[in-house]
């Protein structure tokens, strides 16, 4: 969904809403008020491009828009600006970069390593899903089964796995 202002300029876009109507309406209201829209995040970033929080906010925004090249640029900035992970964005940044590089380089090892070293359920769910689609595209049935076995072992209470 492309959202426009009163003069027809794009302020942001939404891709899906995960069947959560209340969250979707809240997001629309926030966007209508200018909260969290891409244009505003870019302005904030331009005011201080060395702020790790502003880089992470842009990375997340581009991720939700499925603009992977842009998102990875800012995730890499986060890693450079905060090498000791004081802001707490390191694991997700590393994860998102690993997913991106898997699809670019056609190698899954980096993402598999990240998945093995995280306890973050959201990252595990997304990571196993990405691995499934990666191996499915390669028609690697053995790796698909291995991915599902690992997913069930890591997330036994998750019905999707």
Phi, psi and omega per residue, in radians:
X1 nan 2.148 3.098
X2 -1.657 2.212 -3.121
X3 -1.816 2.277 -3.076
X4 -2.037 2.672 3.018
X5 -1.491 -3.050 -3.032
X6 -1.168 -0.285 3.113
X7 -1.836 0.203 3.040
X8 1.514 0.207 3.107
X9 -1.565 2.452 3.114
X10 -1.175 2.257 3.032
X11 -1.799 -0.491 3.082
X12 -3.094 -3.102 3.087
X13 -2.556 2.688 3.107
X14 -2.143 2.435 3.083
X15 -2.120 1.765 3.133
X16 1.327 2.946 3.101
X17 -2.553 0.188 3.030
X18 0.958 0.555 3.087
X19 1.029 0.367 3.087
X20 -1.884 1.551 -3.057
X21 -1.033 -0.707 -3.137
X22 -1.114 -0.774 3.131
X23 -1.135 -0.634 3.133
X24 -1.133 -0.812 3.126
X25 -1.112 -0.714 3.097
X26 -1.057 -0.764 3.131
X27 -1.074 -0.758 3.111
X28 -1.071 -0.735 3.122
X29 -1.134 -0.744 3.096
X30 -1.058 -0.798 -3.136
X31 -1.103 -0.714 3.113
X32 -1.075 -0.531 3.111
X33 -1.522 -0.002 3.128
X34 1.493 0.140 -3.119
X35 -1.479 2.167 3.038
X36 1.301 0.206 3.131
X37 -1.416 2.683 -3.075
X38 -0.975 -0.783 -3.105
X39 -1.016 -0.743 -3.140
X40 -1.202 -0.724 3.122
X41 -1.107 -0.655 3.099
X42 -1.142 -0.748 3.101
X43 -1.049 -0.780 3.130
X44 -1.086 -0.755 3.113
X45 -1.073 -0.766 -3.115
X46 -1.115 -0.461 3.110
X47 -1.275 -0.404 3.121
X48 -2.840 1.460 -3.064
X49 -1.232 -0.144 3.127
X50 -1.697 0.116 3.114
X51 -1.463 2.068 -3.083
X52 -1.085 -0.646 3.138
X53 -1.114 -0.705 -3.136
X54 -1.223 -0.642 3.067
X55 -1.144 -0.745 -3.139
X56 -1.162 -0.697 3.112
X57 -1.058 -0.734 3.100
X58 -1.176 -0.715 3.112
X59 -1.029 -0.815 3.136
X60 -1.100 -0.739 3.137
X61 -1.047 -0.834 3.142
X62 -1.146 -0.540 3.071
X63 -1.118 -0.795 -3.133
X64 -1.140 -0.448 3.111
X65 -1.538 -0.035 -3.116
X66 1.068 0.600 3.069
X67 -1.786 1.403 -2.927
X68 -1.116 -0.749 -3.130
X69 -1.029 -0.777 3.116
X70 -1.157 -0.754 -3.098
X71 -1.088 -0.759 -3.096
X72 -1.141 -0.619 3.080
X73 -0.958 -0.794 -3.101
X74 -1.368 -0.562 3.027
X75 -1.096 -0.680 3.099
X76 -1.161 -0.654 3.053
X77 -1.041 -0.734 3.134
X78 -1.010 -0.796 -3.127
X79 -1.116 -0.693 3.134
X80 -1.218 -0.710 -3.084
X81 -1.321 -0.410 -3.062
X82 -2.370 1.117 -3.056
X83 -1.102 -0.394 3.132
X84 -1.691 0.118 3.060
X85 0.996 0.679 3.109
X86 -1.144 -0.549 -3.134
X87 -1.418 -0.269 3.089
X88 1.477 0.309 -3.114
X89 -1.802 0.017 -3.025
X90 -1.093 -0.801 -3.078
X91 -1.119 -0.809 -3.140
X92 -1.157 -0.666 3.118
X93 -1.085 -0.815 3.115
X94 -1.057 -0.744 3.136
X95 -1.071 -0.879 -3.087
X96 -1.107 -0.660 3.092
X97 -1.148 -0.706 3.140
X98 -1.104 -0.713 3.100
X99 -1.094 -0.846 -3.133
X100 -1.016 -0.840 -3.090
X101 -1.183 -0.534 3.083
X102 -1.043 -0.823 -3.117
X103 -1.244 -0.551 3.131
X104 -1.333 -0.792 -3.021
X105 -1.638 -0.169 -3.140
X106 1.110 0.585 3.099
X107 -2.317 2.360 -3.041
X108 -1.780 -0.103 -2.981
X109 -1.027 -0.729 -3.103
X110 -1.111 -0.782 3.123
X111 -1.153 -0.710 3.119
X112 -1.057 -0.668 3.104
X113 -1.150 -0.772 3.120
X114 -1.049 -0.776 -3.130
X115 -1.089 -0.719 -3.139
X116 -1.116 -0.435 -3.045
X117 -1.832 0.191 3.141
X118 -2.037 2.654 3.007
X119 -1.941 -0.005 -3.088
X120 -1.265 1.940 -3.053
X121 -1.088 -0.679 3.140
X122 -1.108 -0.773 3.123
X123 -1.153 -0.665 3.089
X124 -1.071 -0.801 -3.130
X125 -1.056 -0.858 -3.134
X126 -1.136 -0.732 -3.111
X127 -1.090 -0.814 3.113
X128 -1.130 -0.665 3.098
X129 -1.086 -0.795 3.111
X130 -1.080 -0.744 3.114
X131 -1.096 -0.738 3.106
X132 -0.973 -0.908 -3.084
X133 -1.133 -0.625 3.109
X134 -1.079 -0.876 -3.125
X135 -1.236 -0.564 3.069
X136 -1.090 -0.771 3.108
X137 -1.096 -0.554 3.105
X138 -1.471 -0.111 -3.089
X139 1.007 0.698 -3.139
X140 -1.738 1.489 -3.043
X141 -1.052 -0.709 -3.136
X142 -1.082 -0.731 3.119
X143 -1.221 -0.548 3.057
X144 -1.098 -0.848 3.122
X145 -1.075 -0.760 3.123
X146 -1.058 -0.712 3.127
X147 -1.093 -0.783 3.138
X148 -1.168 -0.664 3.081
X149 -1.074 -0.771 3.113
X150 -1.146 -0.653 3.141
X151 -1.139 -0.779 3.136
X152 -1.149 -0.672 3.126
X153 -1.165 -0.676 -3.099
X154 -1.380 -0.551 -3.051
X155 -2.319 1.104 -3.041
X156 -1.107 -0.426 -3.119
X157 -1.547 -0.019 -3.078
X158 -1.610 1.927 -3.092
X159 -1.102 -0.528 3.117
X160 -1.119 -0.588 -3.133
X161 -1.329 nan nan
